[in-house]
Amino acid sequence: MYARSPSWFVLSSKATADISYEALLPTVILTALASVMVVLRWCSRVCSRSITIGPEDYCVTAAMVFSAGFTAVVGRGESEISRVLTESDWSTEFSIDLVLAQAILYHLASNLVKTSLILQYIRLFSHVPSIVCICYALFILVLGATAWGVFGNVFLCDPVQSYWEMTTAGTCMDKEQHFWSTSVIGIVLDVAIWVLPIPVIGQLKLPRRQKTGLLVVFGLGGVVCIVTIVRLVLVQDAMSHGQVTRCGSYAIIFSSIEINIAIICASLLVMKPLFARFLPYVVSEQPLSAAEDGRTCRALTGMHLLSAGIVCAAEKRERGGRNDTVIEMGSFS
């Protein structure tokens, strides 16, 4: 325990200014891209009449709101810095408030995306009991990770207000250890969620373009895992060398990359009906006529087709038939 929360926080207007200037632009760009994908996700849901809106859609939308809040906090810091005239005008408490707000918003956004993917897996693989059980276990772990990430930051110090009030006496946990623990937990969960559906998907016989699309989506999921690891390594290295500005910039930029790419991945998984309606050549092996396009769009009912394919595969294995499963184009809507 510490008499004051360990100060790898930003404690000067100059350091905070450098962090905000470096981190604001990439954070805004990534948040804008993710916002567009979430809007397209909802358009895809509207286009597909047979797929009902599920809790995973609300979770990823809530994650987008918190991601936008994360960006707004970064922008708020930059705006406040532009108002500061001298070093003495700077409020250390304001700086720590920004750090706390960013940490809470990061944990809420990142874990809501994980929850959205897990709920989507449960819906997608409802006929694969082993995956459903693992999903529920991961869901419980994500809830625990969210609680530790959020409440661990809020109640880092005793009394709570001593975290940001420099005049209030109190004792605090080691912030660096909390950062390490939440980062490692996040990496483990990211990898588990990323690799979970791969064995089942590997058994499916898909058209080339669908398979390429899935590889792209899961490739982006792998990028999220890599970004989480890089974020931990770079932030820790900057902290160990006392590079406050670089530490803060790394934390903000890579946190934004992690959250927003995860949102993009979660949205791409359900955008097949939208592609089939407006960009049919992306999902079709050959050009479609107008009538075929209409029938295909109506046929792309989504997840139940994959479920049917999985059940069919299981029945074939029981009969000693072929293990390959042929599914229709709408399997991954």
VENGIPE-V682992 format. One record per residue. N is the residue number from 1. RES is the residue in three letters. SS is DSSP state (H for helix, E for strand, - for the rest). OMEGA is omega as a letter, one per 20 degrees, with the letter a starting at -180 (* if undefined). D_FIRST is the distance of its C-alpha to the first C-alpha in Angstrom with 1 decimal. Layout:
# VENGIPE-V682992
n=N res=RES ss=SS omega=OMEGA d_first=D_FIRST
n=N res=RES ss=SS omega=OMEGA d_first=D_FIRST
This chain:
# VENGIPE-V682992
n=1 res=MET ss=- omega=a d_first=0.0
n=2 res=TYR ss=E omega=r d_first=3.8
n=3 res=ALA ss=- omega=r d_first=7.0
n=4 res=ARG ss=- omega=a d_first=8.6
n=5 res=SER ss=- omega=a d_first=8.7
n=6 res=PRO ss=- omega=a d_first=9.7
n=7 res=SER ss=- omega=q d_first=13.3
n=8 res=TRP ss=- omega=r d_first=15.5
n=9 res=PHE ss=- omega=r d_first=16.8
n=10 res=VAL ss=- omega=a d_first=20.3
n=11 res=LEU ss=- omega=r d_first=20.5
n=12 res=SER ss=- omega=a d_first=24.3
n=13 res=SER ss=H omega=a d_first=27.5
n=14 res=LYS ss=H omega=r d_first=29.0
n=15 res=ALA ss=H omega=r d_first=26.3
n=16 res=THR ss=H omega=r d_first=26.3
n=17 res=ALA ss=H omega=r d_first=30.1
n=18 res=ASP ss=H omega=r d_first=30.4
n=19 res=ILE ss=H omega=a d_first=28.1
n=20 res=SER ss=H omega=a d_first=30.1
n=21 res=TYR ss=H omega=a d_first=33.5
n=22 res=GLU ss=H omega=a d_first=32.8
n=23 res=ALA ss=H omega=a d_first=31.3
n=24 res=LEU ss=H omega=a d_first=33.4
n=25 res=LEU ss=H omega=r d_first=36.7
n=26 res=PRO ss=H omega=r d_first=35.8
n=27 res=THR ss=H omega=r d_first=33.6
n=28 res=VAL ss=H omega=a d_first=36.6
n=29 res=ILE ss=H omega=a d_first=39.1
n=30 res=LEU ss=H omega=r d_first=37.2
n=31 res=THR ss=H omega=r d_first=36.5
n=32 res=ALA ss=H omega=r d_first=40.2
n=33 res=LEU ss=H omega=r d_first=41.3
n=34 res=ALA ss=H omega=r d_first=39.2
n=35 res=SER ss=H omega=r d_first=40.5
n=36 res=VAL ss=H omega=a d_first=44.1
n=37 res=MET ss=H omega=r d_first=43.5
n=38 res=VAL ss=H omega=r d_first=42.2
n=39 res=VAL ss=H omega=r d_first=45.3
n=40 res=LEU ss=H omega=r d_first=47.5
n=41 res=ARG ss=H omega=r d_first=45.8
n=42 res=TRP ss=H omega=r d_first=46.9
n=43 res=CYS ss=H omega=r d_first=50.3
n=44 res=SER ss=H omega=r d_first=50.5
n=45 res=ARG ss=H omega=a d_first=49.8
n=46 res=VAL ss=H omega=a d_first=52.5
n=47 res=CYS ss=H omega=a d_first=55.0
n=48 res=SER ss=- omega=a d_first=54.6
n=49 res=ARG ss=- omega=a d_first=56.2
n=50 res=SER ss=- omega=r d_first=55.5
n=51 res=ILE ss=- omega=r d_first=51.7
n=52 res=THR ss=- omega=r d_first=49.9
n=53 res=ILE ss=- omega=a d_first=46.7
n=54 res=GLY ss=- omega=a d_first=43.8
n=55 res=PRO ss=H omega=r d_first=40.2
n=56 res=GLU ss=H omega=r d_first=39.2
n=57 res=ASP ss=H omega=r d_first=41.0
n=58 res=TYR ss=H omega=r d_first=39.0
n=59 res=CYS ss=H omega=a d_first=35.7
n=60 res=VAL ss=H omega=r d_first=36.5
n=61 res=THR ss=H omega=r d_first=37.8
n=62 res=ALA ss=H omega=r d_first=34.6
n=63 res=ALA ss=H omega=r d_first=32.7
n=64 res=MET ss=H omega=r d_first=35.1
n=65 res=VAL ss=H omega=r d_first=34.4
n=66 res=PHE ss=H omega=r d_first=30.6
n=67 res=SER ss=H omega=r d_first=31.4
n=68 res=ALA ss=H omega=r d_first=33.7
n=69 res=GLY ss=H omega=r d_first=30.9
n=70 res=PHE ss=H omega=r d_first=28.6
n=71 res=THR ss=H omega=r d_first=31.5
n=72 res=ALA ss=H omega=r d_first=32.1
n=73 res=VAL ss=H omega=r d_first=28.6
n=74 res=VAL ss=H omega=r d_first=29.2
n=75 res=GLY ss=H omega=r d_first=32.6
n=76 res=ARG ss=H omega=r d_first=31.2
n=77 res=GLY ss=H omega=r d_first=29.0
n=78 res=GLU ss=H omega=r d_first=32.0
n=79 res=SER ss=H omega=r d_first=34.2
n=80 res=GLU ss=H omega=a d_first=31.9
n=81 res=ILE ss=H omega=a d_first=31.8
n=82 res=SER ss=H omega=r d_first=35.6
n=83 res=ARG ss=H omega=a d_first=35.7
n=84 res=VAL ss=- omega=a d_first=33.5
n=85 res=LEU ss=- omega=a d_first=35.8
n=86 res=THR ss=- omega=r d_first=33.6
n=87 res=GLU ss=H omega=a d_first=30.1
n=88 res=SER ss=H omega=r d_first=29.7
n=89 res=ASP ss=H omega=a d_first=30.7
n=90 res=TRP ss=- omega=r d_first=27.6
n=91 res=SER ss=- omega=r d_first=24.9
n=92 res=THR ss=H omega=r d_first=21.3
n=93 res=GLU ss=H omega=r d_first=20.4
n=94 res=PHE ss=H omega=r d_first=23.3
n=95 res=SER ss=H omega=a d_first=22.0
n=96 res=ILE ss=H omega=r d_first=18.6
n=97 res=ASP ss=H omega=r d_first=20.6
n=98 res=LEU ss=H omega=r d_first=22.7
n=99 res=VAL ss=H omega=a d_first=19.8
n=100 res=LEU ss=H omega=a d_first=18.6
n=101 res=ALA ss=H omega=r d_first=22.3
n=102 res=GLN ss=H omega=a d_first=23.0
n=103 res=ALA ss=H omega=a d_first=20.2
n=104 res=ILE ss=H omega=a d_first=21.4
n=105 res=LEU ss=H omega=r d_first=25.0
n=106 res=TYR ss=H omega=a d_first=24.6
n=107 res=HIS ss=H omega=r d_first=23.2
n=108 res=LEU ss=H omega=a d_first=25.9
n=109 res=ALA ss=H omega=a d_first=28.7
n=110 res=SER ss=H omega=a d_first=28.0
n=111 res=ASN ss=H omega=r d_first=27.6
n=112 res=LEU ss=H omega=r d_first=30.7
n=113 res=VAL ss=H omega=r d_first=32.7
n=114 res=LYS ss=H omega=r d_first=31.7
n=115 res=THR ss=H omega=r d_first=32.7
n=116 res=SER ss=H omega=r d_first=36.0
n=117 res=LEU ss=H omega=r d_first=36.8
n=118 res=ILE ss=H omega=r d_first=36.1
n=119 res=LEU ss=H omega=r d_first=38.3
n=120 res=GLN ss=H omega=r d_first=40.9
n=121 res=TYR ss=H omega=r d_first=40.9
n=122 res=ILE ss=H omega=r d_first=41.4
n=123 res=ARG ss=H omega=a d_first=44.4
n=124 res=LEU ss=H omega=a d_first=45.8
n=125 res=PHE ss=- omega=a d_first=45.6
n=126 res=SER ss=- omega=a d_first=46.3
n=127 res=HIS ss=- omega=r d_first=48.9
n=128 res=VAL ss=- omega=a d_first=46.6
n=129 res=PRO ss=H omega=a d_first=44.8
n=130 res=SER ss=H omega=r d_first=42.5
n=131 res=ILE ss=H omega=r d_first=41.1
n=132 res=VAL ss=H omega=r d_first=40.8
n=133 res=CYS ss=H omega=r d_first=38.7
n=134 res=ILE ss=H omega=r d_first=36.4
n=135 res=CYS ss=H omega=r d_first=36.1
n=136 res=TYR ss=H omega=r d_first=35.1
n=137 res=ALA ss=H omega=r d_first=32.4
n=138 res=LEU ss=H omega=r d_first=31.2
n=139 res=PHE ss=H omega=r d_first=31.3
n=140 res=ILE ss=H omega=r d_first=29.0
n=141 res=LEU ss=H omega=r d_first=26.5
n=142 res=VAL ss=H omega=r d_first=26.8
n=143 res=LEU ss=H omega=r d_first=26.1
n=144 res=GLY ss=H omega=r d_first=22.9
n=145 res=ALA ss=H omega=r d_first=21.9
n=146 res=THR ss=H omega=a d_first=22.7
n=147 res=ALA ss=H omega=a d_first=20.6
n=148 res=TRP ss=H omega=a d_first=17.5
n=149 res=GLY ss=H omega=a d_first=18.3
n=150 res=VAL ss=H omega=a d_first=19.1
n=151 res=PHE ss=H omega=r d_first=16.9
n=152 res=GLY ss=H omega=r d_first=13.8
n=153 res=ASN ss=H omega=a d_first=14.4
n=154 res=VAL ss=H omega=a d_first=15.6
n=155 res=PHE ss=- omega=r d_first=12.8
n=156 res=LEU ss=- omega=a d_first=9.9
n=157 res=CYS ss=E omega=r d_first=9.0
n=158 res=ASP ss=E omega=i d_first=10.0
n=159 res=PRO ss=- omega=a d_first=12.7
n=160 res=VAL ss=H omega=a d_first=13.9
n=161 res=GLN ss=H omega=r d_first=15.9
n=162 res=SER ss=H omega=r d_first=13.2
n=163 res=TYR ss=H omega=a d_first=12.8
n=164 res=TRP ss=- omega=r d_first=16.3
n=165 res=GLU ss=- omega=a d_first=17.3
n=166 res=MET ss=- omega=a d_first=16.5
n=167 res=THR ss=- omega=a d_first=18.0
n=168 res=THR ss=- omega=r d_first=15.8
n=169 res=ALA ss=- omega=r d_first=13.0
n=170 res=GLY ss=- omega=r d_first=9.8
n=171 res=THR ss=E omega=a d_first=6.0
n=172 res=CYS ss=E omega=r d_first=5.4
n=173 res=MET ss=- omega=r d_first=5.0
n=174 res=ASP ss=- omega=a d_first=6.6
n=175 res=LYS ss=H omega=a d_first=10.0
n=176 res=GLU ss=H omega=r d_first=12.0
n=177 res=GLN ss=H omega=r d_first=11.3
n=178 res=HIS ss=H omega=r d_first=12.3
n=179 res=PHE ss=H omega=r d_first=15.2
n=180 res=TRP ss=H omega=a d_first=16.3
n=181 res=SER ss=H omega=a d_first=16.3
n=182 res=THR ss=H omega=r d_first=18.3
n=183 res=SER ss=H omega=r d_first=20.5
n=184 res=VAL ss=H omega=r d_first=21.4
n=185 res=ILE ss=H omega=r d_first=22.1
n=186 res=GLY ss=H omega=r d_first=24.2
n=187 res=ILE ss=H omega=a d_first=26.2
n=188 res=VAL ss=H omega=a d_first=27.0
n=189 res=LEU ss=H omega=r d_first=28.2
n=190 res=ASP ss=H omega=a d_first=30.2
n=191 res=VAL ss=H omega=a d_first=32.0
n=192 res=ALA ss=H omega=a d_first=32.7
n=193 res=ILE ss=H omega=a d_first=34.2
n=194 res=TRP ss=H omega=a d_first=36.1
n=195 res=VAL ss=H omega=a d_first=37.8
n=196 res=LEU ss=H omega=a d_first=38.5
n=197 res=PRO ss=- omega=a d_first=41.9
n=198 res=ILE ss=H omega=r d_first=43.2
n=199 res=PRO ss=H omega=a d_first=44.9
n=200 res=VAL ss=H omega=a d_first=46.8
n=201 res=ILE ss=H omega=r d_first=47.7
n=202 res=GLY ss=H omega=a d_first=48.9
n=203 res=GLN ss=- omega=a d_first=51.6
n=204 res=LEU ss=E omega=r d_first=53.1
n=205 res=LYS ss=E omega=a d_first=56.1
n=206 res=LEU ss=- omega=r d_first=55.7
n=207 res=PRO ss=- omega=a d_first=57.8
n=208 res=ARG ss=H omega=a d_first=56.8
n=209 res=ARG ss=H omega=r d_first=55.5
n=210 res=GLN ss=H omega=r d_first=53.4
n=211 res=LYS ss=H omega=r d_first=51.9
n=212 res=THR ss=H omega=r d_first=51.3
n=213 res=GLY ss=H omega=r d_first=49.6
n=214 res=LEU ss=H omega=r d_first=47.3
n=215 res=LEU ss=H omega=r d_first=46.5
n=216 res=VAL ss=H omega=a d_first=45.6
n=217 res=VAL ss=H omega=a d_first=43.3
n=218 res=PHE ss=H omega=r d_first=41.5
n=219 res=GLY ss=H omega=r d_first=41.4
n=220 res=LEU ss=H omega=r d_first=39.5
n=221 res=GLY ss=H omega=r d_first=37.2
n=222 res=GLY ss=H omega=r d_first=36.6
n=223 res=VAL ss=H omega=r d_first=35.9
n=224 res=VAL ss=H omega=r d_first=33.0
n=225 res=CYS ss=H omega=a d_first=31.5
n=226 res=ILE ss=H omega=a d_first=32.0
n=227 res=VAL ss=H omega=r d_first=30.6
n=228 res=THR ss=H omega=r d_first=27.3
n=229 res=ILE ss=H omega=r d_first=27.1
n=230 res=VAL ss=H omega=r d_first=28.2
n=231 res=ARG ss=H omega=a d_first=25.6
n=232 res=LEU ss=H omega=a d_first=22.8
n=233 res=VAL ss=H omega=a d_first=24.4
n=234 res=LEU ss=H omega=r d_first=25.3
n=235 res=VAL ss=H omega=r d_first=22.1
n=236 res=GLN ss=H omega=r d_first=20.1
n=237 res=ASP ss=H omega=r d_first=22.9
n=238 res=ALA ss=H omega=r d_first=22.9
n=239 res=MET ss=H omega=a d_first=19.2
n=240 res=SER ss=H omega=r d_first=19.5
n=241 res=HIS ss=- omega=r d_first=22.5
n=242 res=GLY ss=- omega=a d_first=20.9
n=243 res=GLN ss=- omega=a d_first=23.6
n=244 res=VAL ss=H omega=a d_first=22.1
n=245 res=THR ss=H omega=a d_first=25.4
n=246 res=ARG ss=H omega=r d_first=26.2
n=247 res=CYS ss=H omega=a d_first=22.8
n=248 res=GLY ss=H omega=r d_first=23.3
n=249 res=SER ss=H omega=r d_first=26.9
n=250 res=TYR ss=H omega=a d_first=26.4
n=251 res=ALA ss=H omega=a d_first=23.8
n=252 res=ILE ss=H omega=a d_first=26.3
n=253 res=ILE ss=H omega=a d_first=29.5
n=254 res=PHE ss=H omega=r d_first=28.6
n=255 res=SER ss=H omega=r d_first=26.9
n=256 res=SER ss=H omega=r d_first=30.2
n=257 res=ILE ss=H omega=a d_first=32.3
n=258 res=GLU ss=H omega=a d_first=30.6
n=259 res=ILE ss=H omega=a d_first=30.9
n=260 res=ASN ss=H omega=r d_first=34.5
n=261 res=ILE ss=H omega=r d_first=36.0
n=262 res=ALA ss=H omega=r d_first=34.8
n=263 res=ILE ss=H omega=r d_first=36.5
n=264 res=ILE ss=H omega=r d_first=39.6
n=265 res=CYS ss=H omega=a d_first=39.7
n=266 res=ALA ss=H omega=a d_first=39.4
n=267 res=SER ss=H omega=a d_first=42.1
n=268 res=LEU ss=H omega=a d_first=44.5
n=269 res=LEU ss=- omega=a d_first=44.6
n=270 res=VAL ss=- omega=a d_first=46.5
n=271 res=MET ss=- omega=r d_first=48.7
n=272 res=LYS ss=H omega=r d_first=51.6
n=273 res=PRO ss=H omega=r d_first=53.9
n=274 res=LEU ss=H omega=r d_first=53.4
n=275 res=PHE ss=H omega=a d_first=54.3
n=276 res=ALA ss=H omega=a d_first=57.3
n=277 res=ARG ss=H omega=a d_first=58.6
n=278 res=PHE ss=H omega=r d_first=58.3
n=279 res=LEU ss=- omega=a d_first=57.9
n=280 res=PRO ss=H omega=a d_first=59.7
n=281 res=TYR ss=H omega=r d_first=60.3
n=282 res=VAL ss=H omega=a d_first=56.6
n=283 res=VAL ss=H omega=a d_first=56.6
n=284 res=SER ss=- omega=r d_first=60.3
n=285 res=GLU ss=- omega=r d_first=62.0
n=286 res=GLN ss=- omega=a d_first=65.1
n=287 res=PRO ss=- omega=a d_first=66.0
n=288 res=LEU ss=- omega=r d_first=66.5
n=289 res=SER ss=- omega=a d_first=69.3
n=290 res=ALA ss=H omega=a d_first=68.5
n=291 res=ALA ss=H omega=r d_first=69.4
n=292 res=GLU ss=H omega=r d_first=67.4
n=293 res=ASP ss=H omega=r d_first=64.4
n=294 res=GLY ss=H omega=r d_first=64.7
n=295 res=ARG ss=H omega=a d_first=65.0
n=296 res=THR ss=H omega=a d_first=62.1
n=297 res=CYS ss=H omega=r d_first=59.8
n=298 res=ARG ss=H omega=a d_first=60.8
n=299 res=ALA ss=H omega=a d_first=60.3
n=300 res=LEU ss=- omega=a d_first=56.8
n=301 res=THR ss=- omega=r d_first=55.4
n=302 res=GLY ss=- omega=b d_first=52.3
n=303 res=MET ss=H omega=a d_first=50.2
n=304 res=HIS ss=H omega=r d_first=52.7
n=305 res=LEU ss=H omega=r d_first=54.8
n=306 res=LEU ss=H omega=r d_first=52.1
n=307 res=SER ss=H omega=r d_first=51.6
n=308 res=ALA ss=H omega=r d_first=55.4
n=309 res=GLY ss=H omega=r d_first=55.4
n=310 res=ILE ss=H omega=r d_first=52.7
n=311 res=VAL ss=H omega=r d_first=54.6
n=312 res=CYS ss=H omega=r d_first=57.8
n=313 res=ALA ss=H omega=r d_first=56.2
n=314 res=ALA ss=H omega=r d_first=55.1
n=315 res=GLU ss=H omega=r d_first=58.6
n=316 res=LYS ss=H omega=r d_first=60.2
n=317 res=ARG ss=H omega=r d_first=58.1
n=318 res=GLU ss=H omega=r d_first=59.2
n=319 res=ARG ss=- omega=a d_first=62.8
n=320 res=GLY ss=- omega=r d_first=62.3
n=321 res=GLY ss=- omega=r d_first=63.0
n=322 res=ARG ss=- omega=r d_first=61.4
n=323 res=ASN ss=- omega=a d_first=57.6
n=324 res=ASP ss=- omega=r d_first=57.7
n=325 res=THR ss=E omega=r d_first=57.1
n=326 res=VAL ss=E omega=a d_first=58.9
n=327 res=ILE ss=- omega=a d_first=57.5
n=328 res=GLU ss=- omega=a d_first=58.7
n=329 res=MET ss=H omega=a d_first=57.4
n=330 res=GLY ss=H omega=a d_first=55.3
n=331 res=SER ss=H omega=a d_first=52.9
n=332 res=PHE ss=H omega=r d_first=49.8
n=333 res=SER ss=- omega=* d_first=50.5
